[in-house]
Every structure is written in structure tokens, then in C-alpha cells.
Amino acid sequence: MNSLSEEKMEAAHMALAMGEMSEAAALYRMATEIDPSNSEAWQALGMALVKLGELEEAIRSLEKLVVLKPKDQLAYTSLSLAYGEPEEFRRLRRWLEKPKWQHGAGTQLVLANRRTR
């Protein structure tokens, strides 16, 4: 693995650990540009993009992973996650990731309680 690509990967892992998904994806992208044969970078980029909802780019990234590692079951599993992400599940994921007080039902309950006072 290219040492500069490896540095970008380490920085991306740190960004991911800090919850900075967009920054992590940008760094993973840089790692793939520096070393297009870095399968770990393609897999990490693809999964970060799935989490960000950028499915078209995620699919392209994960297809490159499958080309690099055609016998790797994880490569196919990762690609299937990008293809199997229907809009309803993305919408549900966004809703579940919100703080509880932002959920619609909770908001309606608070408003109903205020009206009865």
C-alpha cells in the first residue's frame, strides 16, 4: 500500500471515529485516488457513502472493490447493501438518527399537552 494512501486511511479512520462521516468519505476518496488498487479504501469509501445516502457513488466505489477482489464475500455483501437501500429505509434511518425530541410523534404529543393546559 502506498504510504500517502495509508496516511489518508488513518486520517479517515480518525474522522470516522469522531463522527465526521463526510470528512472520512473525502479522505477515503483521496486514498483511492492516490492508490487505486487499495481495496480497503474502496470498501471504506463505499460504506461511508452508503451511510451518507450517496448511493450512486457508493455503488461505483463498491463495484471497483468487487473488481479488485472478485472472490471476497465482504465485497459482494457491501455492494448488496448499497443496492438494497430503498428510500423508505433511508427515511426511517434519518428519523431514527434524530434526537428523540425531534421525532414527529413526540412533537405532536408535546403540542397536544400544551393545548390541554
Buried (B, 14 or more C-beta within 10 A) or exposed (E): BBEEBBBBBEBBBEBBEEEBBEBBBBBBBBBBEBBBEBBBBBBBBBBBBBBBEBBEBBBBBBBBBBEBBEEBEEBBEBBEBBEEBEEEEEEEEEEEEEEEEEEEEEEEEEEEEEEEE
